[in-house]
Structures are given as C-alpha cells and as structure tokens.
C-alpha cells in the first residue's frame, strides 16, 4: 500500500521568495515521490514567481489574487485526484522520508485516514538555510482523550498530517473568514470525523522566523501574533461550542462518572477558557453548579486550575478583564462554588509566576486573584 497510494503536495504561498525554493527542493528530494506538487501563488508581490520558475515542469504553479491561505486552498482542492493530500507551509522544509514513513504507517492500519507526525524546530543559518535546533516532542495524551486535548490547544501542525483526500472533502472547505488559525479549525473537523495515528518520528522542520505574516489585507508582525490569533481562536471556540454536543467533551469511559453532565460542562468550560471566551466560560460554570452542587471531583478541580493557566484567558485577565469575577458573583454560594473559585485562584497564582506579562498585567492578575478569593468566603464564615 505504501507504494500504491498517490499523494499531492499543496503549498499556498504569499511573498515567501526568501524561503520557497528550499521548501520545494526538499519535496522534490523525497524518497517516495509525490505524484504532484502544486504551488498556489496567492497574489505575491515579491520575486516568488521568479523563484518558482527555476523548477520548471517539476511543479505546478497556480496563480490567483490574494485572499489568504484558506481561500487559496479552497481554490485548488477540488482539482486534486490523489488518494492523499499533504498541505505544506512555504517556509518549512521536508525531511527525505516524510511521505514514505507516513505511507508505511497507513499500510499497517487500514482503517486510518490521517497520519500525524512530529517535527524538528529550525532557524536560519548565516546563509538563510534552515538548521534544526531541537526535536518537538508530543505531550503525553491518552488516545481516548486526544480530541479533547486538541480542543484545548493544538500540539501539532497541519503540515505534519497526511490526509485522505476523501476525508478532507467530507469535512468541508476551509473557513475563509479565518485569516489566522484556519489550520487549527480544519484539524478539529478532521479529528472529529476521521481516525488518526501519530508518530513521534519527525518528518519536517518548522522554521522559526520573525517575518511578516498573514494575507495582504491583514499583515502583522510576529510579535503581534498572540493578539491576532486570540480573535480567530475565539471564532473557532464559538464554532466548536455550537457544533459539538455536550457529551462529546467526555470520552466514553468518563461518561460513567458520578455526575457526567457536570463534568462535561466543566470540560467545555476549560475549552472556552483556552479560547479566551470568558463569558462562555462563566456560563458553563453556572450551569455546572446549577446541575449539581456537591463537592468537586479531583478531575474537575484540575480542570479549573488548568483553565486559569491557559494563554488566552491569562491574556484577557492581564488586561484587566473582570468578566469572570462579575459572572461568578450572582451564583448562589456552595462548597462547590468555593472549590471552583479557589481552584481558579491557584491557577492564576501559577500564571503570575510563569507567564511573560507586563508589570501592569501582573498587577491586574493579582487584583483578580484577591477579588476571587474574597468572593469565595461567605459573609460571616471564616474559611481555612
């Protein structure tokens, strides 16, 4: 099977004349050759076309007006006829056995339609060529909880995936409203519908650089990425919230918990926190407490602590966002409410030590932590 499958590599590109040649050369050097390499030139204004011309008919170049990565991929995907698709980034570099290694895994697991691989991290040397600095290691995630962990934050990249073309078509087109995080959105949809296997063997090198990113109408510097991506991750969070049933946040084994609905609400709360959606986070906490006010399980306590440590929640809180505090105030006091609030406080305290925020941001985090702690104390009762 590893020799019988066909693979198309698609590279959307915009103004990456500096990197695109090294990227394509690495794909042409594959031990298992792709059937086709398609470069979608998304309205580049630099010398990208000149660089691409040196490869002649070894690649297919498709030109279109600039519209962003999602639009570029949607433009070309209907014409793909291969069994599998590899969506590759124009500034990364493939290792020689990238296709052959993942194809061999497919031959050992016939019901799988996604292969996810690890990668090296690389930077430019003095000549602008990529050099590996370290290997990225996947976190320890159980198979049954894999989808939930990806909902909380993606720990691999779209270029690391070899995707069955039929699956990619089934999950629908890329969301063109997402000028950033479009990869994350499609990854969630692929995992929700497909079946994946992972390999810790690196298949490519992710290039870290400080170049300008985004489509022509939404360019931004590398330093701005967190603020830019927050907005689009919030869009993804809202899509996930409306698309998934509540119990889909629980793996099958957790559906036998004492209070499965409350646990599912707490897990969805954690996902909403990871997207910086604090109002939705508060709504899930209120629903969880109204459903069952008994003491929290250790799993639920850890979910609250973790939610308060997520990057986008901390970013919102460090800017003085008090939505969490104001949203928790009207909820009737209970031991479970106290546990939730104090778990948030523990998470925030950890975030103050570990998160690179401004001095004012740390002060805002401390104010929120103190206010939450005071809220956890019922009037006239001294709590230890």
N, C-alpha and C positions, 0 to 999 in steps of 0.2 A: 504493500500500500504506500510506503514511504516514497517509492519510485513512481507510483502510478498517479498520485494526486497532482493537480495543477494549481499553481499559486501565482496570483497577480500582486505585485507591489505597487501601491499608490502613494505618491509623495505630493501633498499640496505644498506650494511654496510661494512666498512673498518676500522679495528683496533679501534673499539669502545667497547672493552671488559669492560671498566670502566662504560659505560652508557647503554649498550644494554639490560641488564636484567631488569632495571627499566622501560625501554621503553616497552618491551614485556609484562611485568606484568600488565601494565596499559591497554594494548589492550585486554588481557585475562579477565580483570575485567569489560569489557563493559556491560552495562545493556541490550543492544541489541547486541548479539554476532556476530562477523564476521564469515562468512562461512569458511574462510581460512586465516591464517596468514603466509605469505611467506617471509622468510628472505633470501636475496641474498647475500651470503658472497663473497665479491669482492676481494678474494685473501688476506685476513687478515693474518698478521704475528704475532699478539699478541695472547692472550688467548680467542679470540672471539668464536671459535668453542667449547671450553670447557665450556664457559658460556652458549652457546646455548643448549648444550646437556642436561642441567638440566630441560629443558622444555619438553623433550621427544617428543611424537607424537602430542602434542598440537599445535605445529608449524611445518611448512615445511621448511627445510633448503636446499638451492640450492647453491652449490659451483662452482666458476668459477675463472679463472685467472684474476688478477687485470687489469681493463680497464677503471675505472671511473664510476660515477653514471649513466650517460646516457647509457653507454653500458650495465650496469647491468640491468637497467630497460627494455631496448630493448630485452635483453636476455630472460626475464621472461614473458613479457606482452602477447606474442602470446598464451601462455598456459592458460590465465585467461578466465574463462567461466561465471563469475558472472555478475550481472546487473551493478554493480558499483565497482569502484576501489578507494581505499584510499592509496595514496602514502605518506608514513610517514618517518620521519627522525629518525635515530638511536639514537640520543641524546636527543630527545624530549619525553614528557610524555603526554598521552591522559587523558582527564577527563572522568569519568564513562559514561556520557550521550552523548559522542561525536557522535556516529553513530545514536543513536535513535533520537537525536534532529534534525539532518540534514535530516534523513529519513522522519520525520514527516513533515518537510517543503516541501519535494518532493510530499507528498500526497496532499498538498494544492495548488500546482502549477504544473499541469500535463504536461505543455509544456516546463518545465525547465529540463536541463540535467547537471547542475552544481550548487552546493551549496558552497558558500564561507563563512567561519566563522572567527570570531576574535579569539584571544588567550591571555593568560597571558604570562608575561615575568618572567623567573625564573633564579635562580642561585643555586649553590651547597651550602648545609649547611656543617657543620663541618664533617659530616659522608659521604659526597658526594652525598646525596639525594637532589632532586630538591625541592626548595621552591619558591612559587610565590612572586614576589615583586610588580607587578602592572599589571593592565589590559591594553592591547593595544586597542586604540580607532581608528576606521576608520576615515579618514578625511571626511569632508562634500563634497560629489561628487554627482552631479545630474546623474540620470540614463542615460540620453541621451548623456552625455559627459564622461561616465565611461571608455569606451575603450580608448579614447584619453589620459585621465589622467594616465591610466596604461602604455600607450606607453611612457609617460614622466618619469615614475618611478613607480615600483610596490609597492603597500602599503599593500599587504597581502602575505601569503606564500602558496606554493603548498600543504603542509600538512594540510592546512585549507580547502582544496577543496575536496568534494566528487564528483567524476567524473563518468558520464555514460561511461561504457566500450566501447560502440559503438562510442561515440564521440572521445574518446582518440585514437581509431584505425583510425578514419576518418582523424584526423589532422596529422597523420603520426608519425613515430618514433621520439624519442628524437635525437637531433643533437649531435652525438658523437664527433664532433670537438670542442664542448663547454665543456671544463673541469671545468669551472665555469659558473654560470648564466644559466645553462641548464633548471632550473625550470622556470626562467623568460621567456625564449624563448617559452617553451611549454604553459605557461599561456597565452601569447599573441595569440598563434594559437588557443587555446581553446576558448578564449573570442571572437575571430574574427568569429568563426564558430558556437559556441554554444550560449545558453541562460542561464544566471546565475541569482541567487538570493543571497542576502547577509544577514547574521545575525550577530548582534553585540554580541551575546551570545558566550563567549569563549568555545572552545571545546578541547583545548590542551594547554600545556605550552612549550614555546620555551626556551630552555636552553642557556643562555649566558655563554660562557667559552672561554678560550684563547688557547685551544688545537690546534694541527696541523691540517690543512685542505687540501683537495684535494686528487687526486689519487696518486699512488706510484711514478709516473714519473713527478709529478707537485706539490709536497708538499710545503706548505707555512705556515708561522705563521699568527696568527690573525691580527697582526699589519700590515701585507703586503696586506691585503685583498683589499683595495681600488685600489692600483696599479694593482693587479692581475685582479680584476673584471672589471676595466676600459677596458682592452684589449678585454675581452669577450663581454662586453656590446657594444663595438664598432662593433664587428662582428654582434651582434643582430640588431643594428641600421642599418647597411648596408642591412641586410636581409629584415627588415621592409621597408626600402626605395624602394627596388626593387620589393617587393611583393604587396604593397598597391597602389591602385590608389590614385591620389592626393586628390580627393574629399572625400575619406574615412577618411580623417583627420577632416572633418567637420560633426557634427551631422546634421540631416535633417533640423532642424529649422534654422541653420546658413547658409544653402545653399541659403537662401533668402536675405543674406546680400548685401549691395550695390556693393561690389567687392568680390564675393565669392572666385574666384581663388586666389586673392592676400591674402585673409585671410587664405585659405588652405595652401598656401606656407609659410606664417608666422607661422602657427601651426606646419607644418612639420619642419621648422627651429628650433622651440622650442624643438621638439623631438630629432633632431640631436644634439642640444646643450647638452641635458641631457645625451647623449651617448659620449660626448667629441669629436664628429665628426665636428670639426671646419670648414674644407674645404667645407663640405656639407652644413653646416650652412650658410656660406658666399654665396654659390651658390644659396640657396633659397632666401636670402635677395636680391641678384642681380636680380633674376627672378621676385620677387615681385615688385621691383621698376621699372623694365622694363615693367611690365604688366600694372602698374598704378602708377603714381607719385603724386597723390593727397595726402592730409594730412591723417595721420593715424587715425583709429578709436581708441576709448579707449581700446577695446579688443586687438588690435594689439600693442599698447603701453605697455600694461601689459604683453603680450607675450615676448616682447623684454627684459623688466626688469627681468622677471622670468627666461628667458634663461641665462642671465648673472649671475644668482644666483645658477644655477644647479651645483651639486657637481663636476661632471667630467669636465665641462667647466672651473670652477674655478681652479680645479687641474691642467689642462693644462696651463691656463693663469698664475698661480702662479709659474710655472716652466720657464716662460719667452717665452711662445709660442705667437708669434705675427702674426699668420696666419689671425686672424680676422682683425687686423689693415691693413695688406698688401692687403687683399682681398677687403676691402672697399675702398681703395684709388682710384682705377680706375673708380669707379662708378660715373656717372655724378651727380653733386650736384643738390639737390632739397630740398624743405622743408621736404618732407617725409624722405629723407636720413638723414637730420639733426635730425628729431624726433627719427629715429631708433638709431642713434649713441648715442644721449643723453639719450635715454632710457637704452641702454647698460651701459652707464656710471653710471646711478643711480643704476642699479643692481650691478655693480662692487663695488661701494662705500658701499652698504649694505653688500656685501660679505666680504669686508675687516673688517667690524665690527663683523661679525657673524661666520666666517669660521676659523677653527683652522688650520692656515698655518704658516710656518716658518717666521721669520723676513724678510729673503730674498724674500720669497713668497709674503709677503705684499708689499714689495718694488716693485716687478715686477707687481703686480696688480695696484699699484698707477701709475707706468710709463705707463701702458697700458691705464688706465683711462684718464690721462692727454693727451696722444697722440691722443686718440679717440676724446676727447673734442676739441682739436685744429683742428682736421680733419673736425669737424662739422661746422667750421667757414669759409665761403667763403672768398677768398682774397679780402681785401679792404672793407669788410662789417662788421660792428660791430653788433654783435647779443647780445640781452639782455639775 
